[in-house]
Amino acid sequence: MSDTSHNTYFDGGVQSLGFETAAGRATVGVIAPGTYDFNTEAPERMTVVNGVLEAIVDGESDWEIYPKGSGFEVP
């Protein structure tokens, strides 16, 4: 893999690996239990591969629960 990046956020509570694929840039992340406010630079597709994620997507007013295997779009 070329051009791999590692980013750490929220004092290590969130970590992300970014890499290039044939389809473009991709990332995979690990999120420790907690409450975080993310600001994305571009639209993203979030997919939960393990555990459960509870989130409010920008523009929505209610918390949604996303179990393993589900996902959502971040505008």
Secondary structure as UniProt FT lines:
FT   STRAND          5..9
FT   HELIX           10..12
FT   STRAND          14..21
FT   TURN            22..23
FT   STRAND          24..31
FT   STRAND          44..47
FT   STRAND          52..55
FT   TURN            58..59
FT   STRAND          64..67
FT   TURN            68..69
FT   STRAND          71..74
//
